[in-house]
């Protein structure tokens, strides 16, 4: 399933001294500078959006226009949505469901607390809050990877890749270095290279069986595997992958079998592998990633179908361990 990118930009620092109504409150000079800087930063990362949605409140409007100018996007490209102003996260979520299906990158400009509520809804697990207690201070930019179609956007469908504050971006663009690892979603965070996986197993009358699933492309057989989720330990993250990719629940063995590595994103991913004693296997229609085929196999045949030599040896090791239990 193709991933999409959601950029969430809070409006810049606004001027409280004007006496104007909240909707009409303008940006301060530093707020406009922060908006321009974050727009230039988005362009620098090659993440220019194909759809921009913004609250029409004066401070959000000025932020969106300044950011778009820095990205060489015409202001006429911005979609103004009055429902985003003073909206809770659930209302903003509904607005995103109307994003054009072909949009790959979307920039949303709005206000707190709605934006932070939106991030909590999309990510599911609470993101780490900085020491100052603010996840999204003014002009902060959050980058989220979205799974699935925009029309299906909902709780738990996103992975928070980063939150960048203007103060973290140098004022001089000539000092901005291109990150070492990149993808269509932008720079790859370091934690993406630490991953967890499981080898699901069960005992039947016919003997010990291991569960394999097809890769995202459907061209080869793999085990459930993914990036270790922030806030989860390796074993818990592995169990989450088992449920999402294979539709199985069970008990993760307390100690990992070992690790294997593979090359991706221009770097080396290291994968901790655990055994998982399956206690529940969801019906096909209830699996999150039902596009993946799954197959229960004897240990020897499961090992033969895997490409990575090191992973094949871990399958053999788990079979030997379970055979001696």
C-alpha positions as CSV (number, residue, x, y, z in Angstrom):
1,X,0.0,0.0,0.0
2,X,1.4,3.4,-1.0
3,X,2.3,5.8,1.8
4,X,1.4,9.5,1.7
5,X,2.8,12.5,3.5
6,X,0.9,15.0,5.7
7,X,2.7,18.2,6.6
8,X,1.1,20.1,9.5
9,X,2.2,23.7,10.0
10,X,1.0,25.8,12.9
11,X,0.5,29.5,12.2
12,X,3.4,31.8,13.0
13,X,3.7,34.1,16.1
14,X,0.7,36.5,16.1
15,X,0.2,40.0,17.4
16,X,-2.0,40.2,20.5
17,X,-1.7,44.0,20.9
18,X,-4.0,45.1,18.0
19,X,-7.3,44.8,19.9
20,X,-8.7,43.0,16.8
21,X,-11.0,40.0,17.0
22,X,-9.3,36.7,17.3
23,X,-10.1,35.7,13.7
24,X,-8.4,39.0,12.4
25,X,-5.3,38.8,14.5
26,X,-2.2,39.4,12.2
27,X,1.3,37.9,12.3
28,X,4.2,39.6,14.0
29,X,7.3,40.1,11.9
30,X,8.9,37.1,13.6
31,X,5.8,35.1,12.8
32,X,6.1,35.9,9.1
33,X,9.8,35.1,9.2
34,X,9.1,31.7,10.8
35,X,6.5,30.9,8.1
36,X,8.9,31.8,5.3
37,X,11.7,29.8,6.9
38,X,9.5,26.6,7.3
39,X,8.3,27.0,3.7
40,X,11.9,27.2,2.5
41,X,12.8,24.2,4.7
42,X,10.0,22.2,3.0
43,X,11.3,23.1,-0.4
44,X,14.9,22.2,0.6
45,X,13.7,18.7,1.7
46,X,12.0,18.3,-1.7
47,X,8.7,17.9,0.0
48,X,6.7,20.6,-1.8
49,X,3.0,19.6,-1.4
50,X,0.6,19.1,-4.2
51,X,-2.4,20.2,-2.0
52,X,-2.4,23.0,0.5
53,X,-5.3,23.5,3.0
54,X,-5.5,26.3,5.5
55,X,-7.7,28.1,8.0
56,X,-8.7,31.5,6.6
57,X,-8.0,33.3,9.9
58,X,-5.6,36.2,9.3
59,X,-2.6,34.7,11.1
60,X,-3.1,31.3,9.4
61,X,-3.7,32.9,6.0
62,X,-0.5,34.9,6.2
63,X,1.4,31.8,7.3
64,X,0.1,29.7,4.4
65,X,0.8,32.5,1.9
66,X,4.3,33.1,3.2
67,X,5.2,29.4,3.3
68,X,3.8,28.9,-0.3
69,X,5.8,31.9,-1.6
70,X,9.0,30.4,-0.2
71,X,8.1,27.1,-1.9
72,X,7.3,28.9,-5.2
73,X,3.7,27.8,-5.0
74,X,1.0,30.3,-6.1
75,X,-1.3,31.5,-3.4
76,X,-4.2,30.5,-5.6
77,X,-3.3,26.9,-4.9
78,X,-4.4,27.2,-1.3
79,X,-7.7,25.8,-0.3
80,X,-9.4,27.9,2.4
81,X,-11.5,25.9,4.9
82,X,-13.3,27.9,7.5
83,X,-14.1,24.7,9.4
84,X,-10.4,24.4,10.4
85,X,-10.6,27.6,12.4
86,X,-11.0,26.8,16.2
87,X,-11.8,23.2,15.1
88,X,-11.1,20.2,17.3
89,X,-8.9,17.4,15.9
90,X,-11.9,15.3,14.9
91,X,-13.3,18.1,12.7
92,X,-9.9,18.6,11.0
93,X,-9.7,14.9,10.4
94,X,-13.0,15.1,8.5
95,X,-11.6,17.9,6.4
96,X,-8.6,15.8,5.4
97,X,-10.9,13.0,4.2
98,X,-11.9,15.3,1.4
99,X,-8.4,15.7,0.0
100,X,-8.1,14.6,-3.6
101,X,-7.4,10.9,-3.9
102,X,-4.3,11.4,-6.1
103,X,-2.6,13.8,-3.7
104,X,0.7,12.4,-2.4
105,X,1.8,15.3,-0.2
106,X,-0.6,17.6,1.7
107,X,0.2,20.7,3.7
108,X,-2.3,21.7,6.4
109,X,-2.0,25.1,8.1
110,X,-4.0,25.7,11.3
111,X,-4.2,26.3,15.0
112,X,-3.7,24.7,18.3
113,X,-5.1,22.9,20.2
114,X,-6.8,21.3,17.2
115,X,-3.5,20.5,15.4
116,X,-2.0,18.7,18.4
117,X,-5.3,16.8,18.9
118,X,-5.2,15.8,15.2
119,X,-1.6,14.4,15.6
120,X,-2.7,12.4,18.7
121,X,-5.6,11.0,16.8
122,X,-3.6,10.0,13.7
123,X,-0.6,8.6,15.5
124,X,-2.6,6.7,18.1
125,X,0.1,6.3,20.7
126,X,0.9,9.7,22.4
127,X,4.0,11.3,20.8
128,X,6.8,12.4,23.1
129,X,6.2,15.9,24.4
130,X,9.3,18.2,24.7
131,X,10.3,19.5,28.1
132,X,8.5,22.9,27.5
133,X,5.2,21.0,27.2
134,X,4.6,22.1,23.6
135,X,4.4,19.6,20.8
136,X,3.5,22.3,18.2
137,X,4.7,25.8,19.1
138,X,4.1,28.6,16.6
139,X,5.4,27.9,13.1
140,X,6.3,24.3,14.0
141,X,6.2,21.7,11.2
142,X,5.1,18.1,11.8
143,X,5.7,15.5,9.2
144,X,3.5,12.4,9.2
145,X,3.5,9.3,7.1
146,X,-0.1,8.3,6.3
147,X,-1.1,4.7,5.4
148,X,-4.1,4.3,3.1
149,X,-6.4,6.6,1.1
150,X,-7.2,10.1,2.3
151,X,-10.9,9.2,2.3
152,X,-10.1,6.5,4.9
153,X,-7.9,8.6,7.1
154,X,-8.6,7.9,10.8
155,X,-7.1,7.2,14.2
156,X,-3.9,5.2,14.2
157,X,-3.2,5.5,10.4
158,X,-0.1,7.6,10.7
159,X,3.5,7.5,11.9
160,X,5.0,10.7,13.2
161,X,8.3,11.2,11.5
162,X,9.4,14.5,12.9
163,X,8.4,17.8,14.5
164,X,10.7,20.7,13.5
165,X,10.7,24.2,15.1
166,X,11.9,27.3,13.3
167,X,14.6,27.7,15.9
168,X,16.0,24.3,14.9
169,X,16.5,25.5,11.3
170,X,19.5,27.8,10.7
171,X,18.7,31.3,9.4
172,X,21.2,30.9,6.6
173,X,19.9,28.4,4.0
174,X,23.5,28.0,2.6
175,X,24.3,26.0,5.7
176,X,21.5,23.5,5.3
177,X,23.0,20.1,4.5
178,X,21.0,17.5,2.6
179,X,20.3,14.5,4.9
180,X,22.2,11.3,4.2
181,X,19.1,9.1,3.9
182,X,16.0,10.2,1.9
183,X,12.9,8.7,0.4
184,X,9.8,10.1,-1.4
185,X,8.6,11.1,2.1
186,X,11.8,13.1,2.8
187,X,14.7,12.4,5.2
188,X,14.6,9.0,6.9
189,X,14.7,9.3,10.7
190,X,17.5,7.3,12.4
191,X,15.0,5.1,14.3
192,X,13.7,3.7,11.0
193,X,16.9,1.6,10.8
194,X,16.0,-0.2,14.1
195,X,13.3,-2.8,13.4
196,X,11.4,-5.7,15.0
197,X,10.1,-8.9,13.5
198,X,8.3,-12.1,14.6
199,X,8.2,-15.7,13.4
200,X,4.7,-16.8,14.3
201,X,4.3,-20.4,15.2
202,X,1.7,-23.0,16.3
203,X,1.5,-26.7,17.1
204,X,-1.0,-28.8,15.2
205,X,-1.7,-32.5,15.0
206,X,0.6,-32.5,12.0
207,X,3.4,-30.9,14.0
208,X,5.1,-27.5,14.3
209,X,4.2,-24.8,11.8
210,X,5.5,-21.3,11.0
211,X,3.5,-18.5,9.4
212,X,4.9,-16.5,6.5
213,X,3.3,-13.6,4.6
214,X,3.9,-12.1,1.2
215,X,5.9,-8.9,0.9
216,X,4.1,-5.6,0.1
217,X,4.7,-6.2,-3.6
218,X,3.5,-9.8,-3.3
219,X,6.6,-11.1,-5.0
220,X,8.3,-13.0,-2.1
221,X,7.6,-14.6,1.3
222,X,8.7,-12.7,4.4
223,X,7.9,-12.6,8.2
224,X,6.0,-9.8,9.8
225,X,8.5,-6.9,10.2
226,X,8.6,-3.2,10.6
227,X,10.2,-0.1,12.2
228,X,10.3,-0.3,16.0
229,X,7.5,1.9,17.1
230,X,8.6,4.9,19.3
231,X,7.4,4.3,22.8
232,X,7.3,0.5,22.4
233,X,10.0,-2.0,23.3
234,X,11.2,-4.3,20.5
235,X,9.0,-7.2,21.6
236,X,5.8,-5.1,21.8
237,X,6.6,-3.5,18.4
238,X,7.1,-7.0,16.9
239,X,3.7,-8.1,18.2
240,X,2.1,-5.0,16.6
241,X,3.6,-6.0,13.2
242,X,2.3,-9.6,13.6
243,X,-1.3,-8.3,14.1
244,X,-1.1,-5.7,11.3
245,X,0.7,-7.8,8.6
246,X,-0.3,-11.3,9.5
247,X,-3.5,-10.9,11.5
248,X,-2.3,-13.0,14.4
249,X,-2.1,-12.4,18.2
250,X,-0.2,-14.4,20.7
251,X,2.7,-14.4,23.2
252,X,6.0,-13.0,22.1
253,X,8.9,-15.1,23.4
254,X,10.8,-13.1,26.1
255,X,14.2,-13.3,24.4
256,X,15.0,-12.5,20.8
257,X,16.3,-15.3,18.6
258,X,18.8,-13.0,17.1
259,X,19.1,-10.3,14.4
260,X,19.6,-10.0,10.7
261,X,20.3,-6.9,8.5
262,X,19.4,-5.7,5.1
263,X,20.0,-2.6,3.0
264,X,17.3,0.0,2.5
265,X,17.1,3.8,2.2
266,X,20.8,4.0,1.5
267,X,21.6,2.5,4.9
268,X,21.6,-0.8,6.9
269,X,18.5,-1.8,8.8
270,X,19.0,-4.1,11.9
271,X,16.1,-6.3,12.8
272,X,15.5,-8.0,16.1
273,X,13.6,-11.3,15.6
274,X,11.3,-12.9,18.1
275,X,9.2,-16.1,18.2
276,X,5.5,-15.6,18.7
277,X,3.2,-18.4,20.0
278,X,0.0,-17.8,18.1
279,X,-3.2,-18.0,20.1
280,X,-5.6,-16.2,17.7
281,X,-5.7,-16.0,13.9
282,X,-8.0,-13.4,12.5
283,X,-10.4,-14.2,9.6
284,X,-9.3,-12.9,6.2
285,X,-11.9,-10.1,6.2
286,X,-10.7,-8.7,9.5
287,X,-7.0,-8.3,8.8
288,X,-5.5,-4.8,8.4
289,X,-3.2,-5.8,5.5
290,X,-5.5,-8.4,3.9
291,X,-3.7,-7.8,0.5
292,X,-0.9,-10.0,1.9
293,X,-1.2,-13.7,1.4
294,X,-0.3,-15.9,4.4
295,X,0.7,-19.5,4.6
296,X,1.4,-21.9,7.5
297,X,4.4,-24.2,6.7
298,X,6.6,-26.8,8.3
299,X,9.8,-25.2,9.6
300,X,12.0,-26.7,6.8
301,X,9.7,-25.4,4.0
302,X,9.3,-22.0,5.7
303,X,13.1,-21.6,5.8
304,X,13.4,-22.5,2.2
305,X,11.0,-19.8,1.1
306,X,12.9,-16.9,2.8
307,X,15.5,-15.0,0.9
308,X,17.8,-13.8,3.7
309,X,20.3,-16.6,4.7
310,X,20.6,-15.2,8.3
311,X,16.8,-15.2,8.6
312,X,16.7,-18.8,7.4
313,X,19.1,-19.7,10.1
314,X,16.9,-18.0,12.8
315,X,13.9,-20.1,11.6
316,X,16.0,-23.2,12.0
317,X,17.1,-22.1,15.4
318,X,13.6,-21.5,16.6
319,X,12.5,-24.9,15.2
320,X,15.3,-26.6,17.2
321,X,14.4,-24.6,20.3
322,X,10.7,-25.5,20.1
323,X,11.5,-29.1,19.3
324,X,13.4,-29.5,22.5
325,X,10.7,-27.8,24.7
